[in-house]
Each structure stands twice: as structure tokens, then as C-alpha cells.
Amino acid sequence: MVASASAQVEFQRERFTKEFEAEALPLGEMHNREIGGVIADVRIRVPREMYESLDSNDMLRLYTLRQNGVLKGYNVFAVIVHPEYAKPTAQHDVMFLHPDVRSGFNASRFLRWCDEQLKEDGVLFVTQHVTASKDFSPLLKRIGYQHSETVYIKRLN
């Protein structure tokens, strides 16, 4: 486990386990309620089999933010070899920080720390996606991200 601590906040890379899934579920439900939009009423389902498969193949990056040992945030990536560049890239899956830890510089420190971890793993570039209802793109721009594309969603079922 890689860790970086400041005050009572600690960043770690963790493994995806059933225990972690149970611990993260309340945050996931809070996250789902917060983002709203076309998927607000879709029940959250953690893709356990996919995460376990990615994790067992060293392709999952599950980074956490804990405060006094309590899970307060996560940032999850799939690391894949990009077909066009033949280099590892990190595709952002999901990120959430509990409102208790959003103040100050926790979010920017956490994102920078995640980027450092990915860079140490040889990742060429990382993609982040931002929901329209919780647009944190100004933060991403401040820490060096560039706007690359815009994605639209249409619910079919």
C-alpha cells in the first residue's frame, strides 16, 4: 500500500475486495444521489467481477482518501494499453469525495497524488470525465489537465 499523509487525511492505493466494496457502498449511494441527471434513478451496481478481473491483472487502480482511517473518497481507473499509442493509459472510471473532505486543498492534493502514482506506473496519459451536474473542470485545469473532448449521454432504457 502506498501512502501519503497530511494532518488526518491519508491517500492510499488499495485492492478491490468485498470488504472495500461494503465500506464504499454508502459513499457510492451518496455519489449517485449527488450527480443526478439521466442516471439519477439507476440503482448503483459495483461491477465486482470486472473490478476483480482488472485487479487480478494489475489493470485496476483504486486510490482512496481516508480521514482518521475512515473511507472518505475514492478515485478508480482502468489502466490499459492504448491501441493507437501502444503505451499504458489510465481511463477514469469514477471519483467521489465526501463533502466533509472537499474543503481546502484535499481534492487537488488527492488528484495530483493519483497522477503521480499513475506516472510511476508508466502511464502515458490519463483521461478524466466530469459530470455536468458536478463540474470540477476548473480544478482539473488548475492542476494541468486540458479540455480534450465533450461527451453526451442518452438513456435508452
C-alpha positions as CSV (number, residue, x, y, z in Angstrom):
1,M,0.0,0.0,0.0
2,V,1.4,3.4,-1.0
3,A,0.5,6.2,1.4
4,S,0.9,9.9,1.8
5,A,-0.3,11.6,4.9
6,S,-1.1,15.2,5.8
7,A,-2.9,16.1,9.0
8,Q,-5.7,13.5,9.4
9,V,-6.0,12.8,5.6
10,E,-4.2,9.8,4.0
11,F,-4.1,8.7,0.4
12,Q,-3.6,5.1,-0.5
13,R,-3.7,2.6,-3.3
14,E,-5.9,-0.3,-2.2
15,R,-7.1,-3.6,-3.6
16,F,-10.7,-4.2,-4.6
17,T,-12.1,-6.6,-2.0
18,K,-15.6,-7.5,-0.8
19,E,-14.8,-5.6,2.4
20,F,-13.8,-2.5,0.5
21,E,-17.0,-2.8,-1.6
22,A,-19.1,-2.9,1.5
23,E,-17.2,0.1,3.0
24,A,-17.6,2.1,-0.2
25,L,-21.2,1.4,-0.9
26,P,-22.6,4.3,1.3
27,L,-20.3,6.7,-0.5
28,G,-21.4,5.3,-3.9
29,E,-25.0,5.8,-3.0
30,M,-24.3,9.4,-1.9
31,H,-22.4,9.9,-5.1
32,N,-25.3,8.6,-7.2
33,R,-27.8,11.0,-5.5
34,E,-25.5,13.9,-6.0
35,I,-24.8,13.6,-9.7
36,G,-28.5,13.3,-10.7
37,G,-29.2,13.7,-14.4
38,V,-30.4,10.9,-16.6
39,I,-29.0,8.2,-14.4
40,A,-30.2,9.5,-11.0
41,D,-32.8,6.8,-10.6
42,V,-30.5,3.9,-11.8
43,R,-29.5,1.8,-8.8
44,I,-25.8,1.8,-8.2
45,R,-24.1,-1.5,-9.0
46,V,-20.5,-2.0,-8.4
47,P,-19.0,-4.0,-11.3
48,R,-17.5,-6.6,-8.9
49,E,-16.4,-9.2,-11.5
50,M,-14.9,-6.6,-13.7
51,Y,-13.0,-4.9,-10.9
52,E,-11.8,-8.2,-9.6
53,S,-10.6,-9.2,-13.1
54,L,-8.9,-5.9,-13.7
55,D,-7.3,-6.0,-10.2
56,S,-6.0,-9.6,-10.7
57,N,-4.4,-8.5,-14.0
58,D,-2.9,-5.3,-12.4
59,M,-5.1,-3.1,-14.5
60,L,-7.2,-1.5,-11.7
61,R,-6.0,1.5,-9.8
62,L,-8.1,2.1,-6.8
63,Y,-7.0,5.1,-4.9
64,T,-8.6,6.2,-1.6
65,L,-8.7,9.2,0.6
66,R,-9.2,8.3,4.3
67,Q,-9.6,10.6,7.2
68,N,-8.6,9.0,10.6
69,G,-8.9,5.6,8.8
70,V,-12.4,6.2,7.6
71,L,-13.0,6.0,3.8
72,K,-14.0,9.5,2.6
73,G,-13.2,9.3,-1.1
74,Y,-12.1,7.2,-4.0
75,N,-10.7,7.5,-7.5
76,V,-10.8,4.5,-9.8
77,F,-9.0,3.9,-13.1
78,A,-8.6,1.1,-15.6
79,V,-5.0,1.0,-16.9
80,I,-5.0,-0.3,-20.4
81,V,-2.5,-0.2,-23.3
82,H,-3.9,2.3,-25.7
83,P,-4.3,0.8,-29.2
84,E,-3.0,3.9,-31.0
85,Y,-0.1,4.7,-28.8
86,A,1.0,1.2,-27.6
87,K,1.5,2.7,-24.1
88,P,-0.4,2.3,-20.8
89,T,-3.1,4.9,-20.3
90,A,-5.4,5.4,-17.4
91,Q,-9.1,5.6,-18.1
92,H,-11.0,7.3,-15.3
93,D,-14.0,5.3,-14.1
94,V,-15.4,7.0,-11.0
95,M,-14.3,9.5,-8.4
96,F,-16.1,10.8,-5.3
97,L,-15.1,12.8,-2.2
98,H,-17.4,13.1,0.8
99,P,-18.4,16.7,1.4
100,D,-16.5,16.6,4.7
101,V,-13.2,16.5,2.9
102,R,-13.8,18.8,-0.1
103,S,-12.7,21.9,1.7
104,G,-9.1,23.3,1.5
105,F,-6.8,21.6,-0.9
106,N,-7.8,17.9,-0.3
107,A,-9.3,17.4,-3.8
108,S,-6.3,18.9,-5.7
109,R,-3.8,17.2,-3.5
110,F,-5.6,13.8,-4.0
111,L,-5.8,14.2,-7.8
112,R,-2.2,15.2,-8.0
113,W,-1.2,12.3,-5.9
114,C,-3.2,9.9,-8.1
115,D,-1.5,11.4,-11.1
116,E,1.9,10.8,-9.5
117,Q,1.0,7.2,-8.8
118,L,-0.1,6.6,-12.4
119,K,3.1,8.3,-13.7
120,E,5.2,6.0,-11.5
121,D,3.4,3.0,-13.1
122,G,4.5,4.3,-16.6
123,V,1.1,5.7,-17.7
124,L,1.5,7.9,-20.7
125,F,-1.7,9.9,-20.1
126,V,-4.9,9.9,-18.0
127,T,-8.4,10.8,-19.0
128,Q,-10.8,12.3,-16.5
129,H,-14.5,12.8,-17.1
130,V,-16.7,15.4,-15.4
131,T,-20.4,15.2,-14.9
132,A,-22.4,18.3,-15.9
133,S,-24.1,18.5,-12.5
134,K,-20.7,18.4,-10.6
135,D,-18.4,20.2,-12.9
136,F,-14.9,20.2,-11.4
137,S,-13.1,21.0,-14.7
138,P,-11.7,24.3,-13.3
139,L,-9.9,22.2,-10.7
140,L,-8.6,19.9,-13.4
141,K,-7.4,22.8,-15.5
142,R,-5.6,24.3,-12.5
143,I,-3.6,21.1,-12.0
144,G,-2.6,20.7,-15.6
145,Y,-5.4,18.9,-17.5
146,Q,-6.5,20.2,-20.9
147,H,-10.0,20.0,-22.3
148,S,-9.9,17.3,-25.0
149,E,-13.4,16.3,-25.8
150,T,-17.1,16.6,-24.8
151,V,-19.2,13.6,-24.2
152,Y,-23.0,13.4,-24.3
153,I,-25.2,10.7,-22.8
154,K,-28.6,9.5,-23.9
155,R,-30.5,7.0,-21.8
156,L,-32.1,4.2,-23.8
157,N,-33.7,2.1,-21.1
